[in-house]
């Protein structure tokens, strides 16, 4: 991620209620729940992503959004319609997220949780606490007008949900985080941000200055979207296909050739992580040395490409010898530096595969 936050992910709309929403708003105020649902559902996806940026968790974002919609329903009578419905909902969702942040632990990555582990000891046991940053499926992050925006705008939207940016946001105090997202990502003015957070413009500008300083200290120098654009479709395709092929074959040397010298692998919910030589040791001694071979000695692993947080990702499937099928194991998200892989974030959470459009199982090759 560049040293400044991404460009606004979508055009802001803070003016009066749009004519198409006036009828729905009137009906909702009269108690029509169906009209209210139509009014808010058209903003659901972008509001969910807003809450995700605030919270670093897909499930927490859904909880905050449900709370926000309940607050909006109860607050219809007090909505004076001097701003757009969208801006009103963003204000409510922001405050619902702030309340949730106050009650739940900060989301983080294994690199932030503790020091590098000894690769000879393997991945270790998962933590039971809900402290890990969660991956975001590509589809929910897209605004409803995605089909009508330019390729540049689509890059900017994905830039604002990259893993590094989301992780950096979690280090900001909650109100700084809200101010920065509203101003730098969504494009609201300092005056509008101040109104949403019920503070002054001066306090907002001060919060933005401190937030930018923190992000400058934590951002990588180039966003993943800038890297992907530099690679081009063909360059990215070569990386994706080479990685998938090497992983399926258990080719340690093939994977190693694609990594930067300081490449890192993490495996939430395990706190363990490995860098450089430790990464390679983990692949050789653990990741590629399990019960994934059939009776004929063939490695039974498949990977299916997807997208997470705007980054190339794979659903990994391994043989279940008892069932004779391939079951989901790890969602791998790649972070690139130039044409090399600098980080593999392996979310050991098979239950999330469905939200990424990945199958629940695959047939074992005959």
Secondary structure, DSSP 8 states (H G I E B T S, - for coil): --SS----SS----SS--HHHHHHHHHHHTT-HHHHHHHHHTTHHHHHHHHHHHHS-HHHHHHHHHHHHHHHHHTGGG---SS-HHHHHHHHHHHHHHHHHTTS---B-HHHHS----GGG-S--B--SS-B----BHHHHS-TTGGGS-HHHHHHHHHTT-HHHHHHHTTS-HHHHHHHIIIIIS---HHHHHHHHTS-HHHHHHHHHHHHHHHHHH--SS-HHHHHHHHHHHHHHHHHHHHHHHHHHT-HHHHHTTEEEEEEEE-TTB--EEETHHHHHHIIIIITSSS-B-TT--B-EEEEEEEETTEEEEEEEEEETTTTEEEEEEEEEEEEETTEEEEEEEE--GGGGGGGT--SEEE---
